[in-house]
Amino acid sequence: MLTDRTVDTEDLTPETLRERYERELAGIVEGSGVAEAAGRTGIGRERLEELVAGESPDLTTEEAAAILALSEGEPTAEIVEAEMQDRLLMGMTTAVLDVDTLAANLEIDLDGKEVQQKVEGRAPTSLGEYAHLRYTIEDRTR
């Protein structure tokens, strides 16, 4: 879901989209086992246990990509993260959004420069920020 080409935002909010992402990641961690996932991703056990328990640990897109890469048949974490960034950039192109317009339409406090840095992968992006960006971009295209 994190790297899906499109997201149907009709019955979603940025928060419910983030929750869907977290459920997907929790399933992967649960399937791999928390200890195995921690060892392979470098993410602390405590945070992974919180994720599996349905809590919302503060994960970055880099960490989410590392978890997704645990799934059989998935590419490396670096490729997954690049695909996530690509979804943002391609979505902005499709929606005809520049970074300032996107920033102005977000429900979170990011300016155009911060949005650009996050979309291009030059600044860390939390999973919550990614959900807000994806939601806003996809909502603009429907």
PAMARLUM-476288 format. One record per residue (C-alpha): x, y, z. Coordinates in steps of 0.02 Angstrom, whole numbers, plus 50000, padded with zeros to 5 digits. Last residue first. Layout:
<pts>
XYZ
...
</pts>
This chain:
<pts>
495125064149602
496875071249577
496875083249725
496415069349846
497925059649785
499125073949823
498355078049991
498275059950045
500045056049988
500755071250080
499755068050238
500225049550238
502055054050211
501985066250357
501265052650468
502595040250411
503895052950463
504985060850330
506845063650352
507515077450240
508365076050069
507155062750007
506525073249862
504755074049932
505435078250105
506575092250046
505215099449934
503935099050075
505145107750192
505465121450064
503615123750032
503185125650216
502615111550329
501335112950469
500105098750449
498375098750370
499205100850201
498435112150069
499665126650086
501135114550080
500495106949918
500285124049841
502055128849894
502795112349831
502025113649659
500475103749615
499865098949442
498925083849510
499825072249390
501505080449423
501235080349611
500745062149602
502325058149504
503385066549637
502485058549784
502415041149708
504255042849660
504705046349841
503855030049892
504715020849750
506395027649807
506025021149983
505605003949913
507215003949811
508275008449963
507374995550070
507824981949946
506524974649829
505004964949887
504774946749835
504664940450013
504224954150133
505654960950239
505854975350116
504234982550184
505044984350355
506564993450284
505405004650183
504445009150341
506105013350425
506605025150284
504845032350283
505125036850464
504255028550609
503575037350764
502755022850854
500885021950825
500115008450934
499244993150864
500184980350969
501234975650816
501824993750803
502214994750989
503214978550975
504174986250830
504565001650935
505164991151080
506194979950969
507224994650906
507334997150719
508964990850643
507984983250498
508644965350494
508904962850680
507304971650731
506304961750602
507044945350663
506674949550845
504914955450805
504454940150705
504414940050516
502524938050504
502224950150648
503384962850570
502484961350402
500784962550483
501324977750582
501904986150422
500204983950339
499314989650498
500445004950507
500075009650326
498225007950358
498395018950513
499315032050410
497865031950286
496645033650430
497595048950491
497715057150319
495835054950304
495005041250205
493335036550128
493605044949959
495505044849966
495765030749843
497655029049842
498605027449679
500195019249617
500365008549771
502035010949860
501415012250037
500005000050000
</pts>
